[in-house]
Amino acid sequence: MRCVGRWCVQGELASTSMADSFWLSEPARALARAAGTGPTDVVIVGAGVTGCSCALTLAEGGLRVRIHEARRIASGASGRNGGFALRGGAMSYPQARERFGADGAKAFWRFTERSLDRMEALAGDAFRRVGSLRLADDEELDAVRAEYEALREDGLDAAWLDELPGRLDALFRGAIVHPTDGSLQPARWVRRLAARAVDAGAEIVEESRLESLDAVEADHVVIATDGYTSGLLPELDEAIQPVRGQVIATEPLGQTLYPRPHYARHGFDYWQQTPDNRLVLGGRRDTSLETEFTNEETITDMIQSELTAFATELLGEHPTVEHRWPGIFGATDDSLPLVGPVPAHDGVWVSAGYSGHGNVMGLACGELVAQAILGTPAPELELFDPSRLA
């Protein structure tokens, strides 16, 4: 085991690659220093997309808000993912139909489409509305085609591709085009969202880990840590499974081959190119599933080698990889986040467990919790009610 910077890395990859997120390498704007003490109306745990979204809505609603962040803004999954901004959630649209009915599934998808619109309005150049491509190999073809048909039947915008460009045609059999999806520089986006929250009056206290809720002086506490389990509530730690995702970013390439988010194999492969033509590629977690159900923020030779090999397949040549990094997201048994009041804990709220779809859902669900605290709960809150844990 060797260490690069703050991160421990297994094997020879440590000597050749940075082990921190490409997204987080961009300089961050300095925010107003927060006092971090005294009573407040709402304390939020976690300064990722969920916590910053919740804080912005609460501060604009006139409440005193303080976020405690164990590290730095966007230092967790919000700055360590693949940069996808997708409508919907972790379950497929047909699965959502089975759970909620056609009307409920459509309302769910429309809810996330509205969140994408809000993201576009807030994010500036951190967000590009380029659409996404869900690719189908032989094993997934029937299921992906059925999802396309269900989307179209319910009036949701989608297109089907039988012929795929470039090297994709040899690897996949078809694809759904989701035209309303987008691409993110996620760390820039969340830092920008945090700045908006501070400008609205919220406090953000970085490098301030809460070890217990007992000493919190606030009417409400919002746990917004997704998969970074903190031990604050044992029942949440039991309900939300931490999962490690690993990602690479190449040097800038000579051409754009993948200008929008692409994903395949039940989400185990995902990739896109940045505006400067870097390939950002993640996944291959199914190579070693038993080791990737973990909250250890490290990269491993096995997964990293698989990612490099897949990048070579997509590009037709061996790439120069400049960044390799891990991130932890939270997964639930039913692929739905826990959003709302925590049963048997007065004044405690949660918004976490997005099962890999936290960029859009985090923005949307952080707002849902804030609206409920402000006394105007939205109907979508019922979709993710934590009381189902009981």
Secondary structure, DSSP 8 states (H G I E B T S, - for coil): -EEETTEEE-GGGGGTSB-S-TGGGS-----------S-EEEEEE--SHHHHHHHHHHHHTT--EEEE-SSSTT-SGGGTS--EE-SS-SS-HHHHHHHHHHHHHHHHHHHHHHHHHHHHHHHGGGEE---EEEEE-TTTHHHHHHHHHHHHHTT---EEESS--TTHHHH-SEEEEETT-EEE-HHHHHHHHHHHHHHTT-EEE-S-----STT--EEEEEE--TT---SS-HHHHHHSEEEEEEEEEE---SS-S--S-EEEGGGTEEEEE-TT--EEEEE-GGGGHHHHSS----B-HHHHHHHHHHHHHHHTS---EEEEEEEEEEE-TTS--EEEE-TT-TTEEEEE--TT-HHHHHHHHHHHHHHHHTT---GGGGGG-GGGG-
